[in-house]
Amino acid sequence: MSSAQAWAALPFHFWSALFFLVGSMVGSFLNVCIHRMPRAESLVVPGSHCPECRKPIPWYLNIPLVTWLHLRGRCRFCGARISPRYFLVELLTAGLFLACWLVHAKTSAALAVVYAVFLSSLVVATFIDFEHFIIPDTITLGGLAAGFLGSFLVPGLHGVASPVASLQRCVLGAAVGGGSIYAFLRLGKLLFGRQRFRLPPQSRVVFLETGLALPDQAIGYEDLFYRKSDAIVLQAQRVEMVDRCYWDVPVRLTQRTLEIGEEAFNPEEVPCLEVITDEVVVPREAMGQGDVKFMAMVGAFLGWAGVVFSLLGSALLGSAVGITFILLHRRAWSSRIPYGPYIAVAATVWVFVGDALLKWYLPGAGGGLLPGTAVR
C-alpha cells in the first residue's frame, strides 16, 4: 500500500479532528495578524510576547485554546488581562476549518483546504475592520492572489474541470465583486458625499498636520480626502494663524489648497490653523477602497453568483444591525460602520449553504455556478 493510500484509509473523523487542531493553530497565527497588521509590525519578529510586560511567551504557554483557559485569560508573568478575542479567534477558526472538512471533503479534500484558507482571510479582515475600520492590502490583494492560485489548482472551486475555465470564472467573479462595490462607492459619494457637523456656538476647530480636531473628536485627513475635489468647508467667525487673523470668512481646505476668504495658501506651509465656527462640512465616503478590493477577493473565490449573494446578504445584515444600534441609541445616523464584517458573514454562509440556497431559489440550477455542481 502506498503512503497516499495509507493516508486515504484513515477514518473520516481522524481528518475532522486534524482539521480542527490545525484550525486552532492557524487561529493563533491569525491573532498575531489581527494585532500587528494594522500597526504595520512584523508578523515574525519579535516572537509571541505579552503586550503589557513584553516578556516572551514560551511554546508550552502558547498552546491554542488550552493556554487561555488554563491561565483564565491572564498573563502568566505579570497577571495582565488577555482579551477573550484571542480564545474566540482560535475557536472560531478551528470551527470553520472543521466545517469546511465536514461539508466539502466528500466532494474534494482540496476544496476543503482552499475554503479554509479563504475563511481564514475573512476572519482577519473582520476583526481588523471592526477595530480599525480598515482592511489591509496584505489581506485583500494577498487573498486575491490566493483566489487565482486556488482557482487554477482546484478547478472544482468554480464547479468546472478545466483550470482555464476556472480561472475565467475567477476573473469574472473578481471583476463583478470589485466593480459592483466601486459603483456603489461612486453612487454613494454622489448622493451622500458630505457630512455636516453642527457644533455648539463659538466652537474651536483646529486644522493640524495630520487631521481635523473637532470639539469632541479627531478625524484624520486620510479618512476625508480621497479625490482631489474633496474639500472641508466652513464659515469661520474667526480664523487664527501664526501671523494673522481673519473675521467672518469662508474657509475651504483641499489636498492642494487652503482658501481663507479671497486668499489662497499651500496647506503644507500652514502647520496649524484654528477657527471659531458653528458648523463644519466634510467629505464622506459611502464605502472605503478596502471594501472594493475585499469584494474582488471574495469574487475570486466564490465567482459572480457568490458575489451577488454576498452583496445582498451583507446589505440586509448591515442594515439590520445598524438600524438596531440606532434605535437603541448606541450609534448616530452619521456614524461610520465597518462593512467588511457583513460581507464576510454573507460570504461564509455562501461557502457552506450556497448550493442549497441557489437550488431552492432556482430549482434545477447548476451547471457549474457553484462548487461541486458540475464536478463530482
N, C-alpha and C positions, 0 to 999 in steps of 0.2 A: 504494500500500500504506500503510495506517495505521500509526502508531507501535506500536500494540498488536500488529498482525500482524507487524511487523518484529521485535519482541522475541520473539514466539512462534516465528518462523522460525529463531532462533538454535539451534545444536546443543545437544542434551540435556546433554552434558557440559561445555558452557560454563557452564550453570547449576550443574552439580555443583561445578565449580571455584569459582564465585562463592559458593555456599553454604559451602564450606569456608573461603574467605577471610573472609566475613562472620562465620562462627562463631568464627574465631580472634580477630577484633576484639571480638566480644561476650565471649569468654572473658577478654580483657584487662580489660574492664569488670567482669566477674564477680569477678576477683581483687580489685578495689577494694572491691566489696560484701562479699566474704568477710572482708577485713581490717578494714573500717571499721564495718560494721553492728553487730557485737557490742559495739563500743566507742562506739556512738552518735555517730559522727563523720559529718560531711557527706560525701556522695559526690562533691561537686563542688569544694568549696574545703577545703584547698588542692589544686592540681593534683598530678599524679603526682610523687612525690619519693622519695628513698632513705630508708627508715625509720631508718637509722643516722646519716648525716651531714645528712639533711633537705634536701639540695640538689635543686632542681627537675630533673626529667628531660626534656630536650628531645625533640621528636617523633621525631627521627631515631635516638634511643636508646630508643624506646618502640614499636618495630615488633614485633607479636605473633610469637612463636616464634623469629624470626630474631635478635632482640637478645639474648635469654637465651643462645642457643647461641654467638653471636659473642663475647659477654663471658664465656663459660664460667661463668655463674651468679655473677658478681661485679659490684659497683657500679663504674661507670666512673670515679668520682671518688675514693672512699675505699677501694675494694677489699673492702668488706664482702660477706659471702656473701649471695646472694639465694636464697631457698628454691626447690628444684625444683618446689614446688607451683605456682608461677606458670606455669612451662612446661607442667606437667601439665594444669592447668585450661584453658589456651588450646588445647592439643592435643585434650583430651577434648571440649571444646565444639565445636571445628571438626569433629571426627569425628562427633559427634552431629548437627550440622546437615547434614553430608553424607549421613549415613544417613537422616535424615528426607526429604531430597530423593530419594534413590535408591529408598526403599521406598514413599513415599506420593505422589510427584509425578505418577505416571501416573493416580492416582485424582483428585487435586486438588492443584495447586500451593499453594492457600491452606491446605489441610490440612497440608501440609509445614511451612508457616510457623507455624501455630498450635502444632503439636507441637514445633517448635524453641523457641518461647517457653516452653512448658511444661517442656521438658527443661532449659532454662537455669535455671529456678527450682529444679529438683531438684538441679542441680549446686551452687548456692549453699547450699541447705539442707543438703546432705550434708556439705560441708566445714566449715560453721559448727557443725553438730551434733557432728561428730567432735571438734572442738577445744574447744567451749564448752558442749556439752550443752544447747543451746537452738536453737530455730528462730524467728527474729524474726517479729513480726506483719507487718512490711513484706513478707515473702515469702509467708506463708500467707494473710493477708487480701487483700494485693495480688494474689496468684495466684488466689485465689477470684474476685475481681472480673474478672480476665483470663479465667478459665474461663467466666463468664457472658457476657462480651463475645464471646469466641471462639465459643461455642455459638450465639449469635444471628447472628453474621456468617457463620459456616461451619457450617451445619446438618449437613453430612457428618461433622463431628466425632463425632456420635452416630448416624450412619447413617440420617438421615432427610432429607427435602427441605424441611420446614417449619421456619422459625425458632422458631415457638411450640412445636412438638413437641420440637425440640432443647433449648430452654430447660427444658421439663418434665423431660426426661431428665437435664439438668444438675442441676436442683434435687434430683431423686431421688438421683442419684449423690452429691451433696454431703451430703445427709441420711443416706444409708446409710453413707458414709465417716466423717463426724464422729460420728454416733450409735453406730456399732459400736465405735470406739475409746473413746468416752466410757463405753460399757457395760463394756468391758474394764477401763478405769481404775477404775470403781466396784467391780467384782468383785475386781480386784487389791488395792484398798485394804481390802476386807473380809477377804480371805484372807491377804494379805501386808503389811498396813498398818503393821507395826512392824519396826524393825531394832534388834537388840541388839548393843551394843559391849561385849565383855568386856575389861577393862583390867587391866594389872598392878596388884598390890596397892598401895594408897596413891597412886593416880594423881591428879594435879591436873587438874581440868577447869574452864575459865573461860568464863563467860557474858559475852560482850561485847555492845556495842550492835548489832552487825551479824550476829553469828553465834556458834556454839559452837566453842570451841577444845579439841579433844581432844589427848592427848599426841603423836599422830602425824599429825593432820590438822585442818583447819578446815572447818566446814560452815556456809554462810550460812543465815540464818533463812528466806530466800525459797525455799530448797530443802526446808524442813521443814514450814512452816506453809501449808497450802493451805485447810483448813477451820478453822472456829472451834473445833471439837472436837479438833484435833490438839494433842498435848502431848509435851513432853520430860519423861521421868520417871526418877528415880534415887533410890537410898537413900544419903544422904550420911553419911559418918563424921564429917565436919566441914564447916561452912559458914562462910565468912569474908565479912563485909560491912564497909563502911566504919566503921560504928559499933557492930557487934555480931557475935557468933559463936554458932553452934549446933552441937550434937553429936548424932550418931545420929538424924537426922530425915529423913523423905521430902521430896523436892523435886519440884515439878511446875510446869512453865512452859508457858503457852498464849499466844496472841496478846494476851490481855487481862489475864491474872492470873499472878502468881508466888506460889506457895504453898510455904512452908517450915514444915514441921510443921503447927501449927494456925493460923499467921499467914498473912495474905494481903497482897500488895503490888501496886502498879501497876508493871508492868515498865518503863515509861518513866521512872520515878523511881529506878530501880536501874541505873545505867550499867555497873556491873561487879560480878560475883559469882564467887567462887572456891569450889569444893567439892573435897573429897577423897573419892573413891569407887572402887569396883572395877568398876562396870557402869553403862552409860547406855542407855536405851531411847528411840529417836527415831521419829517418824512417817516413813513412807516411801511414795512413790507408785510404783505399778507402771509408770505412764507419765506423761508431762507433758501439760499443756494444749496445748503446742505441737504434739504429735503428733495431738491431736484436730482442730485447725484444719488441720494439714498433710494429714491424710487427707480432710478435707472438700474441700480444694483439689484433691486427686487425683481425687476423685469427680466434681467439677465438669467436669474434662476427660475422664475415662475412663468415666463412667457407673457404674452399680451392678455390672456384670459385671467391669469393671476393678478396682473396689474389692475385690470378693471375691477375685480373683486376687492382688492386691497384699497383702491381709491374710494369705492362706495362704502366699504365696511369701516374704514378709518374716518370718513366724513361723518357717518352716523354715530360711531362711538365717540369721536372727539366732540361732536355737538352735544350729545347726551351728557358727557362728563362736564363740559364747560358750562352748560345751562344749569346743571345741578349745583355746581360750585357757586354760580352767580346767585341762584335762588337762596342758597344757604349763606349768602353774604361772605363767602370765602374768597371771592375774586371779583374784580371790577370788569365791566364790559370791555374796557380797553387793555386789559392785562394780556401779556404775552402767554401763548400756550404752546408747549412743545408738541409738534405734530408727529415727529418721528415715532414715538412710542405707539401711537394709534395705528400707524402704518405697519409697525412690527407685529402688533397683535393680530391685525387682519391677515397679514401675510402668513403668520403662524397657523391660523385657522385654515387657510387655503392649503398649506402643506399637508395637513392631516385629513381634512374632510372636503377638499375642493372637488375631488372626483364625485363624491356623493351629492354635493350641492349642485354641480352642473347637471348631473343626470336627473336630479329632482326637478330643476328648473327647466331643463331641455331634455325630456325623455328621449333616450336613444342617442344622446350626444356622445361624441368620442372622436375617433379619427385622429388622435394624436394631440388634441388640445391639452390633455393632462398627462402627467407621468403615469405610465402603466396602461394607458387606454389603447395604445397601438402596439406596444411591445410587451410580451409576457414571458 
